Amino acid sequence: MTVQDELQAHISETGESRRSLSLRAGLSAKAVSDILCIEGLKPRYTTLVALSEATGRDLLRAASGGKPLTFGELVEKLEKSEKETQASRIRWIMRKANWYDNKIVCRHDVIDFFARHNPVSLGISKGSRSTYKSDILSAIDRHGVRNRPHGVADIGGIWADAYKAAKEADIPEDCRLKAGPFFVFIHDRGLKPEQVTSATLADYYAHRLETGTVTEAKCRKHVANVVTLLRHLGTNPSTTHLGFAAVASPLSDRRDKFGVGTEQLADLLHEFDTRVVPWAAGEISRDGLTYNAFLEALDREERQDADQLSEIKAKLQKSIAEKSKLPGQSSKAERVERRESKMREYGFLTADDRWSRDTIATRRGYVISLAKALAASHDIVVPDIRTLTDYQVLQAAAAALFEANGGRKDTGYLVSLLKAMKKIAVGYAAASEQDVEDIRALIRFYETGRRGIAPKNKTKLREFTEPRIQATIDLSGTVMTGINAEIDRRRKAKRKKTGILPDRLDAIDLELARDIAAVLAHDILLTRAPRSSNVIEARLDWIAFQDGKAVLSIPAPEVKGRKAGDPDYVVRLGERATRLMRNYIEKIRPKLVHPDDKENPHLFPRQEGGMFEINAPYRGILKRVTRLLHQHVGVQIHPHLYRHLIGWIWLKESMDNLPRVQRLLGHKSLQTTVEYYAELDETLVMDGWQAYLEIGTKTAA
């Protein structure tokens, strides 16, 4: 009998549930369910031991088909096969992990050991750690002949086309990186895109777990990324022709603490997808009125108002309208504000308040979490959004979610969730003022008490030592020096081959052009650190050259926290960056523009090659920037951290720069700036106070 047969026999004989057996064995609640449901899954040794003790059945023998192999026996077999190096590595890990000869061999234990220990703790180099891990796993997998792994470069046909399209598509990077190994897996099994199912993903998970070199948790995350990848491939306009469809994950979601299936929330999620999403995108009002219908209603209303005016009032209105066109009179921004005021009155979201695609996905997850928490704790399935945003219902759901998360207030997740629900309550559900105020009080109740930069981002910023700060400032020069050297190398190689020295511009291919664009984006970020979206979507008509300097003027409505009529967000580049900007626009940018997209308005246009959108920006530009930063500085950060980084650098120079940093980053108050950076580095405040004390001491003396 197999392990699955033994477990099923135990459940049938005793009537014990899978969940109960898992918990009684000291495992996760879904452990037994995973073993029974995921075909090909091979449980780890410790799991089998725990379940053997809980069931009274010898699951180890069932898994191995006989007596399991011990580490002592493995060393003996390797020595007989004259695999001295592998035998030595096995003895090494046994010493380090305090494993004895009679310990059963389990490759997952080896993977976990290396996941818990870095090179320093093991007393070896990073390269040696990788070599040891590879050799030990190879020894365990000795019965299989492992040649060079089959890779994405070895496949062709539709899967090669799919891989190229996935790389070019606007899909989250974590998901795109999983496309290669997954496509190799289904290519080798002769499957087509439309044949990929949850069972396929279950097989893939078992395959990764058995043949890979990473932990079970990373295998789960890998498969979760593939699920997201398939959803994007099935809906992204540039990949829908491939025939992919969204597929449910075969793995239990270990974040789901409630045991409530998403299918139970069908009505709620149908409303979210068909009503909330188009409302959030500004396509309909909260009452379902389309934007075109709104314009027609507005025109009728204005005509009715005009018909009711007396001749004198009509004449006066006409005069006012004409005067508004004169300099210094009512601006276009004011007229836009009047239109937007009317849109809000009709229940529409205006441009500044609309949600991005990522925000919609995040808030959909919030709705699911709250609804599942309520269903699990009170056995109530919320039928619609308005019910979920009712204060008493929301309060009960939040309490259940808080309890499920272990009563933790340090993550800020629940506060972010409640703030999103307040937006939905106000804009979509038209909640009463009292309900909205009660929700605000609920948010205050769950506030983490933390302001400023998130802890994980503080840790990242603290990696910027003085040498790394200088390397960040010098990054543009460093990268351009390397680019120029590569251009020279290519020209000389071409001359050696043809006898003709080509022009420098002719030596620049698409990849070098992208790097030059990334250098310019880095200069923009380092100068004033506008938000990521403002850099990605920067337009050519936002660029001007004034007094010999390149100026990027981001219109106020495009800037977070600003609206029409507020000052634009101005980024004035230095001399070197200005030269790069001019050279980029005149010579490099034309290499990046797709031949069919000559009118693209963006400073960083969508790249040539693969499927593309007309007039779209190059959304991968900042990923390339941070990749260059990681390569040359040694720190991997999110683009938004540029804002915090330059503020911190300047304040480290002197706390007297505080008002300038406030203006540089666009903070509304000095208090915001202090909360962000004093918390990041207390020495910014302490050193300043110590200097003040020393001055006072000298004066007294």
Secondary structure by P-SEA (a helix, b strand, c coil): ccaaaaaaaaaaaccccaaaaaaaaccccaaaaaaaccccccccaaaaaaaaaacccaaaaaaaccccccaaaaaaaaaaacaaaaaaaaaaaaaaacccccccccaaaaaaaaaacccccccccaaaaaaaaaaaaaaaaccccccccccccccccaaaaaaaaaaaccccaaaaaaaaaaaaaaaaaccccccccaaaaaaaaaaaaacccccaaaaaaaaaaaaaaaaaaaccccccccbbbbbcccccccccccccccccaaaaaaaaaccaaaaaacccccccccaaaaaaaaaaaaaaaaaaccaaaaaaaaaaaaaaaccccccaaaaaaaaaaaaaaaccccccccccaaaaaaaaaaaaaaaaaaaaacccccccccccccaaaaaaaaaaaaaaaccccccaaaaaaaaaaaaaacccccccaaaaaaaaaaaaaaccccccccaaaaaaaacccaaaaaaaaaaaaaaaaaaaaaaaaaaaaaaaaccccccccccccaaaaaaaaaaaaaaaaaaccccaaaaaacccccccccccbbbbbcccccccccccccccbbbbbcaaaaaaaaaaaccccccccccccccccccccccccccccccccccaaaaaaaaaaaacccccccccaaaaaaaaaaaaacccaaaaaaaaaccccaaaaaaccccccccaaaaaaaaaaaaaaaaac
